[in-house]
Amino acid sequence: MQFHYIGNAAHTSSSGRTIPVIDPSDGQPFDELQRGSADDIDAAVRSARQCYDSVWSKLSAAERGRLLMRLAEAVAEHADELAALEQRDCGKPTRQARADAVALVRYFEYYAGACDKLHGHTLPYLDGYSVLTWREPHGVTGHIIPWNYPMQIFGRSVGGALAAGNVCVVKPSEDACLSLIRVAQIAAEVGFPAGAINVVTGLGHEVGDSLARHPGIDHVSFTGSPSVGTLIQQVAAERHCPVTLELGGKSPQIVFADADLDAALPMIVNAIVQNAGQTCSAGSRLLVERSLYEPLLERLGVAFENLRVGPAAMDLDVGPLIRASQQQRVWDFLSDAHVAGIATVAQGQVVEEAPESGFYQAPTLLRDVPVDHRLAQEEVFGPVLAAMSFRDEDQAVQLANATRFGLVAGIWTRDGGRQLRMAKRVRSGQVFINNYGAGGGVELPFGGVKSSGYGREKGFEALYGFTTLKTVAIRHG
């Protein structure tokens, strides 16, 4: 049985209700979570506020940094344990789960070093005045964490908020809670004061809604779908609470005829099959210059056919999808493609050892996807790559920008001028040239434009979103 973690202590839900924890590899329950309520969120917010007022706001930036570094070291010591929790909870292959634990360590290390480097400015003004600015934390921040990368997104969101001087109330997805409850426990073990990190589990429309609405929450960070992001904005706007939103993408990989295919091909494949395609920044659209289109699809088809899908513990190329409803969502997209006559180039294989009750989907490469088809417009959140061709730079830009999203783009070309032209013209929060993802890039500000959201997490830029700017004007004659 898993419990809320509020004020450095385990708590049952005030409702007395629970939620089963399902293993995506076999579709079977293996644990239970607390099904939280508005009362549980209220208890967590009160605990956080007490911590902020009495302890956390009085710590120096250096002291906060030391605590975060202790947490980084402790998470590193527990990395195998955390990876095992995430693997079973989310269906991640062993390598992915371990990489996520390593990334969590890196987030805490990075933000530990950033705590005492968040500076203000002095401003030139009238004679007889000195004017300065400083950065102040919001106070109590709310964090609604999705199920696809719970450890990583906890690290980038909660790590940045703590570094900036806030205390946190966290609502994980009901599909992925186990690792985050354990991280909160580890934080208490290394000396974080009671109330600095609070975790309340439950359903989004109950606990997530209560968190976004709570008058004691001073800032909300949300990663998830555009539809839910809209609801959170509306709720937060009622009390003028600032929000940071990362709302997914339909990111293009743009491949020109002069690209280094040996370098590009494995990254194109990995960018759509990593985490079974359940990645906001997945490279889910493949835009290829016409002269290269057929040769590249041929090579990609061979790569896709060699991909193997199976239980998380087998550590294959792809694990299961998170839940049955996500599996059905992917099936619906593929069914629509079949009805529309969109051709399948190649598929991977689900291994015989995979239980029929697991939530598996073979990676699928589709070709000649019309730009207005939902496969080219909507986030599948599964290992499905939609390919289309373009004739020149102008059409490549047109296709790249032809969705409501703008999170990430990949550009593959040896032409230096084209690299910069394309990077400027593509509407996207991140652009990768002759690479994709830059190995995770804890240091790199991350966020989108258009329906992909606004605000930035990751990197030093995140600290500005987790603070407010105060201007102080001193008249001294």
Secondary structure in CASP SS format (residue, H / E / C, confidence):
PFRMAT SS
TARGET T0000
AUTHOR 0000-0000-0000
METHOD secondary structure of the structure
MODEL  1
M C 1.00
Q C 1.00
F C 1.00
H E 1.00
Y E 1.00
I E 1.00
G C 1.00
N C 1.00
A E 1.00
A E 1.00
H E 1.00
T C 1.00
S C 1.00
S C 1.00
S C 1.00
G C 1.00
R C 1.00
T E 1.00
I E 1.00
P E 1.00
V E 1.00
I E 1.00
D E 1.00
P C 1.00
S C 1.00
D C 1.00
G C 1.00
Q E 1.00
P E 1.00
F E 1.00
D E 1.00
E E 1.00
L E 1.00
Q E 1.00
R C 1.00
G C 1.00
S C 1.00
A H 1.00
D H 1.00
D H 1.00
I H 1.00
D H 1.00
A H 1.00
A H 1.00
V H 1.00
R H 1.00
S H 1.00
A H 1.00
R H 1.00
Q H 1.00
C H 1.00
Y H 1.00
D H 1.00
S H 1.00
V C 1.00
W H 1.00
S H 1.00
K H 1.00
L C 1.00
S C 1.00
A H 1.00
A H 1.00
E H 1.00
R H 1.00
G H 1.00
R H 1.00
L H 1.00
L H 1.00
M H 1.00
R H 1.00
L H 1.00
A H 1.00
E H 1.00
A H 1.00
V H 1.00
A H 1.00
E H 1.00
H C 1.00
A H 1.00
D H 1.00
E H 1.00
L H 1.00
A H 1.00
A H 1.00
L H 1.00
E H 1.00
Q H 1.00
R H 1.00
D H 1.00
C H 1.00
G C 1.00
K C 1.00
P C 1.00
T H 1.00
R H 1.00
Q H 1.00
A H 1.00
R H 1.00
A H 1.00
D H 1.00
A H 1.00
V H 1.00
A H 1.00
L H 1.00
V H 1.00
R H 1.00
Y H 1.00
F H 1.00
E H 1.00
Y H 1.00
Y H 1.00
A H 1.00
G H 1.00
A H 1.00
C H 1.00
D H 1.00
K H 1.00
L C 1.00
H C 1.00
G C 1.00
H E 1.00
T E 1.00
L E 1.00
P C 1.00
Y C 1.00
L C 1.00
D C 1.00
G C 1.00
Y E 1.00
S E 1.00
V E 1.00
L E 1.00
T E 1.00
W E 1.00
R E 1.00
E E 1.00
P E 1.00
H C 1.00
G C 1.00
V E 1.00
T E 1.00
G E 1.00
H E 1.00
I E 1.00
I E 1.00
P C 1.00
W C 1.00
N C 1.00
Y C 1.00
P H 1.00
M H 1.00
Q H 1.00
I H 1.00
F H 1.00
G H 1.00
R H 1.00
S H 1.00
V H 1.00
G H 1.00
G H 1.00
A H 1.00
L H 1.00
A H 1.00
A C 1.00
G C 1.00
N C 1.00
V E 1.00
C E 1.00
V E 1.00
V E 1.00
K E 1.00
P E 1.00
S C 1.00
E C 1.00
D C 1.00
A C 1.00
C C 1.00
L H 1.00
S H 1.00
L H 1.00
I H 1.00
R H 1.00
V H 1.00
A H 1.00
Q H 1.00
I H 1.00
A H 1.00
A H 1.00
E H 1.00
V C 1.00
G C 1.00
F C 1.00
P C 1.00
A C 1.00
G C 1.00
A C 1.00
I E 1.00
N E 1.00
V E 1.00
V C 1.00
T C 1.00
G C 1.00
L C 1.00
G H 1.00
H H 1.00
E H 1.00
V H 1.00
G H 1.00
D H 1.00
S H 1.00
L H 1.00
A H 1.00
R H 1.00
H C 1.00
P C 1.00
G C 1.00
I C 1.00
D C 1.00
H E 1.00
V E 1.00
S E 1.00
F E 1.00
T E 1.00
G C 1.00
S C 1.00
P H 1.00
S H 1.00
V H 1.00
G H 1.00
T H 1.00
L H 1.00
I H 1.00
Q H 1.00
Q H 1.00
V H 1.00
A H 1.00
A H 1.00
E C 1.00
R C 1.00
H C 1.00
C C 1.00
P C 1.00
V E 1.00
T E 1.00
L E 1.00
E E 1.00
L C 1.00
G C 1.00
G C 1.00
K C 1.00
S C 1.00
P E 1.00
Q E 1.00
I E 1.00
V E 1.00
F C 1.00
A C 1.00
D C 1.00
A C 1.00
D C 1.00
L H 1.00
D H 1.00
A H 1.00
A H 1.00
L H 1.00
P H 1.00
M H 1.00
I H 1.00
V H 1.00
N H 1.00
A H 1.00
I H 1.00
V H 1.00
Q H 1.00
N H 1.00
A H 1.00
G H 1.00
Q C 1.00
T C 1.00
C C 1.00
S C 1.00
A C 1.00
G C 1.00
S C 1.00
R E 1.00
L E 1.00
L E 1.00
V E 1.00
E E 1.00
R H 1.00
S H 1.00
L H 1.00
Y H 1.00
E H 1.00
P H 1.00
L H 1.00
L H 1.00
E H 1.00
R H 1.00
L H 1.00
G H 1.00
V H 1.00
A H 1.00
F H 1.00
E H 1.00
N C 1.00
L C 1.00
R E 1.00
V E 1.00
G C 1.00
P C 1.00
A H 1.00
A H 1.00
M H 1.00
D C 1.00
L C 1.00
D C 1.00
V E 1.00
G C 1.00
P C 1.00
L C 1.00
I C 1.00
R C 1.00
A H 1.00
S H 1.00
Q H 1.00
Q H 1.00
Q H 1.00
R H 1.00
V H 1.00
W H 1.00
D H 1.00
F H 1.00
L H 1.00
S H 1.00
D H 1.00
A H 1.00
H H 1.00
V H 1.00
A C 1.00
G C 1.00
I C 1.00
A E 1.00
T E 1.00
V E 1.00
A E 1.00
Q E 1.00
G C 1.00
Q E 1.00
V E 1.00
V C 1.00
E C 1.00
E C 1.00
A C 1.00
P C 1.00
E C 1.00
S C 1.00
G C 1.00
F C 1.00
Y C 1.00
Q C 1.00
A C 1.00
P C 1.00
T E 1.00
L E 1.00
L E 1.00
R E 1.00
D C 1.00
V C 1.00
P C 1.00
V C 1.00
D C 1.00
H C 1.00
R H 1.00
L H 1.00
A H 1.00
Q H 1.00
E C 1.00
E C 1.00
V C 1.00
F C 1.00
G C 1.00
P C 1.00
V E 1.00
L E 1.00
A E 1.00
A E 1.00
M E 1.00
S E 1.00
F E 1.00
R C 1.00
D C 1.00
E H 1.00
D H 1.00
Q H 1.00
A H 1.00
V H 1.00
Q H 1.00
L H 1.00
A H 1.00
N C 1.00
A C 1.00
T C 1.00
R C 1.00
F C 1.00
G C 1.00
L C 1.00
V E 1.00
A E 1.00
G E 1.00
I E 1.00
W E 1.00
T C 1.00
R C 1.00
D C 1.00
G H 1.00
G H 1.00
R H 1.00
Q H 1.00
L H 1.00
R H 1.00
M H 1.00
A H 1.00
K H 1.00
R H 1.00
V C 1.00
R C 1.00
S C 1.00
G C 1.00
Q E 1.00
V E 1.00
F E 1.00
I E 1.00
N C 1.00
N C 1.00
Y C 1.00
G C 1.00
A H 1.00
G H 1.00
G H 1.00
G C 1.00
V C 1.00
E C 1.00
L C 1.00
P C 1.00
F E 1.00
G C 1.00
G C 1.00
V C 1.00
K H 1.00
S H 1.00
S H 1.00
G E 1.00
Y E 1.00
G C 1.00
R C 1.00
E E 1.00
K C 1.00
G C 1.00
F C 1.00
E H 1.00
A H 1.00
L H 1.00
Y H 1.00
G H 1.00
F C 1.00
T E 1.00
T E 1.00
L E 1.00
K E 1.00
T E 1.00
V E 1.00
A E 1.00
I E 1.00
R E 1.00
H C 1.00
G C 1.00
END
